[in-house]
């Protein structure tokens, strides 16, 4: 029962977040219901999974549409329990940032828009309708030996685009649209989330002086992000292979050559030219990737300048040579695409930079888990507050469950987890599905245990509801058990 008890203790820190005790009790019950229910992860299914399908459900929906609470504070337990998973100071804190679209089909959902489908083939771009979010995760790795990192979500901010006015809109409406478009830009939301994470780290003495290293893709490698980074924050991002870079200015600053002061030196080789330049020595660096330590070949150029980041921001250019792989034993050796990275910290160790970039892939795994196993944003709500809060609430519960697994079992898959199916091989760490199955098994095990007379038979799962607490009947009736068997 270690996973269940640890998860309950983490949820207890939410009590002061909600304005009333009964609101916290409903939120706590809905968290268990959303993690335990199968098929569609709707609020109604969470209510049924909690064993209350025949009670008034309106108050559960009002938790997201009317109650006053800050969604960002749902992730405070992650920051509070982060220190034991970090190496000794002054080692940095790793984070990753990205964007994701959650599919929606309703025509009257606030904030829903049409965007590019990331799963569409490269030769035919498809469009989907959904809600856009900017997630930020903290990356933690085993301390005793090299191993795969685990991404703990700490932000899941809605980023709906501005609504374009009609063709016959007035000039004032067009101006308001342009201003709103700037405010809701993806990069601006990303900078706000990075600053929010930095503020949370600064509020705790064990992480206040640590460097925050944020890894992002090309959509966050631009001037809007690089020029507005908070203090003690390093950005690692992908850059175009034909980006125009410059060498440092050799002349004193302020000298005039064509009527205005020069800020950049002569043009530097593009990232693709650096890749093809054999005169630049290769550096062999070891990093953990794909289940084991692997050797990567890197080419480094520093310092270089980029107009989008400004003349006051020297950059470190790192080119990762293509890595060879085989689809099967004895097959032809294939190569992946090279990676072109820039880093805002010239003194950052190359091993640290490479591992931070590789671990960024864990945020993509979070997207898959949140959409496939947790049904984030599947809730059929239309209230503007509920549309934004419900996905954040689901991601926060998912993040606390991952943290509970790390606290209880560490990074290894112990014998307490359910046995693997015969068709699955060895697993270094428990998957999210393994953690969910163990949580459900412990919930049912607690339900089958005899309870004292002064408590209801639902244990700590739904005894918090004041109406349900009056009845000592088991919440798992044949009708409610059918919701799990469906």
N, C-alpha and C positions, 0 to 999 in steps of 0.2 A: 504493500500500500504506500510505498515511498513516493511514487509519482503523484498519486492523488493527494496525499497529505501535503507535499511540497507545493503543489499547484494551489491548494486551498490557502496555504499561508501567504502565497504571493497575491492572491485575490483579496486577501484581508486588507492589504494596503490601499485598496480602492475605496475603503469605507469613508475616508475623509474627503474623497473627491466629490461624492454626490451630496446634494443639499439635505436629503432626508434619508433616514435609515431604511425605510421601506423601498426607496428608489434603489439603494445599493443592493438590497435583497433581490429585487427583480432583475437587476443587471447581473448579479452573480448567478442567478438561476438560468437566465438566458445564455450566459457564457457556456455553462455546462450543456445546455440544450443544443446550442449551435455546434459544439464540438462532438456531441454524441449522436445527433440525428443523422440519418442516411438520406441518400438521394438528394433532393433539392434542399439547400440550407436556407429555408425561409423562416421568418419570425414565427409563423404559425406552426411550422414543423418543430421549431425549438420549444414552443409551448407544449406541444404534444409529447415531445421527448422528455420534458420535465415532469410529465404525469399530470398536467392540468388542462386537458382539452375541453373540460366541461365547466370551467370557471370563466369569469369575465376576462377578456383578453385586451380590453382597450387600454388599461394602465401599462401593459407591457409595450405597446406601440408608442405611448406617450413618453416613455423613457428616452426615446431618440428625437421626438418632435417638440416636446415642451419642457422637459427638465433642463435645468441650467447646470451644465458641467463642461469642462474643457477637455476635448478629445486628446490633446497633447499630453495631459497628465496621466492618461491611461498607460503610457510607456515609462513613467517614472521608476517603477520597480526594476526595469532593465538597467537604468543608469545606477541605481542604488546597489545592485548586485554585480556590477561590472568589474570591480577591482580584483576579485580573486581569480579572474580569468585572464588577466593581463600580466605580462612579464614585469620584472622589477623596473622601476623608473630609472632613466628617463625614456623608456621604450614608448613608441607612439601608440595611438588608438587608430585602428583601421576602420574605414567606413566606405560604403558604396552608395551611389545615387543613380537613379534610372527613372524611366517613365513607363507606365503600363495603361492599357485600355481594358476595361471590364465591359463586356458586351451587354447591351440593353436593347430591348425591342419596343418598349413603350414610347408612344409619341408625345406624352405629356410629362415626362420626367425632367425636372429642372437640371440643367447642366449637361444633359446628354447631347452629344454632337457626333458628326461623321468624321472619321479619321482613317488613316492608313492601317490596314491589317498587317501586323508584323509577321504573321505566318503565311502571307501570300508569297507565291514564287517570285523570284527576281525578274522573270521575264513578263510578269503580268501582275501589276499592283492592284490589289483588291481594297475595297472600302468597307468599313464596319461602323455601326452606330453603337456608341457606348459612353462610359464615363471615364475621364482621364484623371490619373492620379500620379503624384510624384512621391515614390517611396524612398526612404533612406534607411539603411541597415548598418549595424555595427558588426564587425567581423572578429570572431574570437577563434583561436586555434589551440590545440593541445600544447601544454607547456613542457611536458617531460620528453616528448618525442615528436618528430614531424608527423603531421596528419592532416586530414581535410578540415577546412574551416567550417564554422557554423555561423550563419547570418541571422542576427536578431533584429527584426524590424523595430525601428524607433520612431518613424514618421510615415504617414500614409496620407499625404495632403491632397485634397481634390484640387484640380487645376482645369476647370472648364474654360474653354475659349470664349472670347467676347462674341456676342450675338451681332451679326452683321445687319445693319439697317436696310430698309427697302431702297429701291432705286430712286424713288421720289422723296427721300428723306431730306429734311432741311439741313442747312450748313451746320447748325448747332448740334443736331443729332449726329452728323458725320464726325464732328470734332469730338463729341463725347465717346463715340465708338473708337476713335484713334487713341484717345487717352485710356480707355478701358482695355484696349488691345495691348498697350504697353504694360499695364498693371498685371494683366493675366498671362503675360508671356511665360513660357515654360522655364526659361532660364532665370527669370526673376523669382518665380516660386522656388526654384532650386536653390538660389542664393539664400532666400529666407529660411529654408529648411536647414541648410548647412549652418547658418548663423544660430538657429534655434538649438541645434545639437551642440554647437560650441558653447553656448550659454549654459546648457545643462551640465556639460563637463566642467565648466568653470565654477559651478556652484558646489562642487564636491572636491575636498582637498586632495584626494587620492588621484584625481584626473585633471586638476586645474592647470598644472604646468606641463602636461603631456601634449605633444604635437598631434593634431588631428590630420590624418592622411585620407583624403577622399578620392576615390577612383570613379571615373565616369566615362561614358562613351563620347562620341563626337558631338552629340547635341549639347553637351555641357562644356565643351572645349571651345570657348569663344570669349570675346572681350567682356560680355556682360557678367560672366562668372569670374574670370581671372582678375578683373579689375576691382571686384567687390568682395574678395575673400576676407573673412574675419581674421583677427590676429591668431597666431600659432596654428595656422591651417595651411596644409599643402595639398595641391590639386595635381592629380595624375589623370591625363586624358588622352584619347586617341586624336590624331591629327591627320589631315589629308596628305597623301603621298606627294602632291605637287604644291604644298604650302610654300609661300614665299617668305623665306627667313633671311635675317641679316646678321652680319658679324658686328662685334662691338665697334663703336666709333673711336678711331685712332686719334683724331684731332681733339683739342680741348672743347668741352661743351660750350656752345654758343658761337662758335666760329661760323662765319657766313661764306657760302660758296656761290649761291645763286639767288641771293636776296633774302633768305630766311635761314634761321639756325638749323644746322643738321642734327638729327637725333639718332640716325642709324648709320652704320658703316656700310661697306660694300655687301652685295648680295651673297648669302651663304648657300651652299648646296641644298637642294630640296631633300626631303627625307628619302625619296626614291633614289636620288643621286648618291646619297650616303650609303644606301644599301648596295649599290653597284660599284662603289669605290673600294677597290681592293687595298688601297694604301692605308685605309683606316683599320687599325688592328681589331681583331675579334677578341672578345672577352667571354670566357666560359664561366657560366654562373649556374649553380645548382638551386633548384626550387622544387617544392612538392606540387605535383600535378598528376591527375589521373591515377591516384592510388599509390604513387611511389615518388621517390626523389629522381628528378630528371635533369639533364644538362641542356642548357640553352646557350645559343651563341648570340651575343649582343654587339652592336656598334654604337659608340657614344660620341656625341659632338656637344661641346659646351664652351663658353656660353653662346647662345644664339638669341636673337630678338625677333619678335613677331608683332606686326603693327596692331593686330587686334588686342594683344595684351598690353601694349604700351611700351615706351622706351625705358621706363623705369623698372621693368620686370624681366630680368634675364631668365632664360629657360634652359633646361637640360633636355636635349634631344636623344632619345633612345630608340634604336631600331632593333627589333627582335627578328632574327633570321627565320625563314620558314622551317617548321618542324616536320620531319618525315614520319610517316605512319603506314601501316599495312592493314587492309581490310580483313585479311586472314593470313595464316601462316603460308609463306611461300608466294604470296601475291606480289604484284608490282608495288614498288615503293612510291607512295604519293606524298605530296607536300601541301601543307596548309598555307594560307596567305600570310605574308609578313605583317607585323604589327609596328606601327609608328606612334611613339608616345612622346609626350612632353611632360615635364615636371617643373614645378615652380620652386623647388628646393634644390640648389646645386650641390649641397653637401649631403644629401640623402644617400645612404648606402645602396648600391645597385642591387644587392640581394634583397633588401627590404622593398625597394621599388618593384622589382619583378614579382615577388610573392604577393604584394598588395594588388597588383594588376591581375594576377592569376586568380586570387581569391574573390575578385569582384564577380566571378561567374556565379557565386552562391546567391546573389540577388535574383538571378534568372531562375534558379531553383525555387526561390521563394514565390515568384510569380506563378510557377506551375502548381505548387502546393496550395496556394491561396485560392486559385481558381478551380482546381480539379478536386481537391479533398475537402476544402472548407467552404466553397461556394461564395467567395467574397463578392458582394454587390449583387447577389441573386435575389435579395429581399425586394418584394414588390411594394415599395413605398414611394410616395410622391411629394411629401412635405419637404421643402428645401433643406431644413435641418436634418431630417432623417436620411435623406439621400446622401448627405456628406458624412453623417455620424455613423450610420450602420456599418459601412465597410471599414471605417477606422476602428470601430468596436470589435469587429471580427478579427482584424489583423492584430489588434492588441492582445486578444485572447490567445491567438496562435503564437505570438511572440512569447507570452508568459509560459505557455506550454513547452516551448523549446527551452526556455530558461529553466523551468522545473526539471526537465530531463537532464540538463547539464549539471544542475545542483545535485540531483539524486544519483545519477549514474556516471557522470563525466562524459567524455567523448566516445567511449567504447560501447559496444553492444553487449550487455551483460546477459547472464542466464535468466534474469527476471523477465525479459521480454519473451513473447510467445515464440515458439520454434518457427524457423523459416520453412516455407513450403519446399517440397522436394525439388521443384524446378528452379529454385533460387540458389545461387552459390553463396560463398562466404560474404559477409557484410562487415565492413570496418566499423561502421557506426550505425545506429538505428535510424531508419528513415522516418519521415513524418507519419506515414501510414502505420509503422510499427508503434510509434508513440501513441497515436490515436487508438489503436487496437488495445494497447495495454491500459490506457485510461478507461476505455469502455469496459474492459474485463474487471478492473478494480472497482468500478462503479457498481456493476452487477454483483460482484463478490460481497461488497459491503451491504447491498440490498438483501442478500440471502442470509446474512448474519443475524442472529436474534438481537433485538433491540430492547433496552429497558422499558419499563412501563410508562415512564414519564417522558418518553420521546416517541416520535412517530417512526414508522418503519422505513421511511425514505432516507434516514440518516442525515448526512450533511449536504445532500444534493438539492433537495427542495423543501427541507423543513424550515427554511428561512421565510417562506411566504406566510404572512400572518393568517390568511384565510385558511390555507391548507393545514397549518399547524394545529388548528382546532380539531381536526380529524386525525385519528391514529390509524386509519386504514392505510394499507400500502398503496403508494402511488402507482406501482407497476401492476395494474389490473390487466385482465386479458385484452381489454380494448387498447390500453397504452402499449402493451408488449407487441401488439400487431404493427405499431408504427415502426418498430425496430426490425421486424421481420419482413416489412414490405420491400 
